[in-house]
Amino acid sequence: MTEQQLDRQVLASWQRNAVPWAQAVREGSIASRRTVTDQAIVSAILAKNPASLLDIGCGEGWLARALAAEGVRVTGVDAIAELVAQARALGGGDFLVCAYGELEAAALPVCDLAVCNFSLIGKESVEAVFRQVRGLLRPGGHVLVQTLHPVTACGDQPYQDGWREGSWAGFDGGFVDPPPWYFRTLAGWQALFDRFGYTCLELAEPRRAAGEPPLSVIFTLGL
């Protein structure tokens, strides 16, 4: 498959799995999120004290609702219409159906902070985010990216950038046809940031307890 076909396959899978995904998030059935990574990204955001935030790949809107309780004004975008409908139903922000390649054309408000929380899965679609997001931030703004930690997510496969088969292993419910995903090493992420002119100011590794493997990595990027 071409890069474009693989990115389209990612979207097609999420369209088919939008309802069970929203249910899993709302029921707290994803243990790593419930115990570690959800609070990790909320804490990282609040440490920047933003008045406004762009949630890229907002899903069913849980992050907007968490931040609305802290007085943060959130605009959420997602390419999956069903997930945006789920987000709008519970509120907490303004939500828009928008493909990653169309951020600049969507007339989005300029914000203090942009966040990609486990939402950067493809290759060219992810590159499109970093090509455009700087134009949606105020001077001095930041981008926060939380993703699976490459070292622990690599498994038994070679530690190198490239497309991998997806899996819903460990998920309950009616998930089907897992999306492929583009694996990036730590160096691969750094190369992506460098390519589009972002500086990695901080790297955090959320984990359940000291000495345990990290569940994710959070990059804090400056322009």
Order of alpha helices (4+ residues) and beta strands (2+ residues): alpha-alpha-beta-alpha-beta-alpha-beta-beta-alpha-beta-alpha-beta-beta-alpha-beta-beta
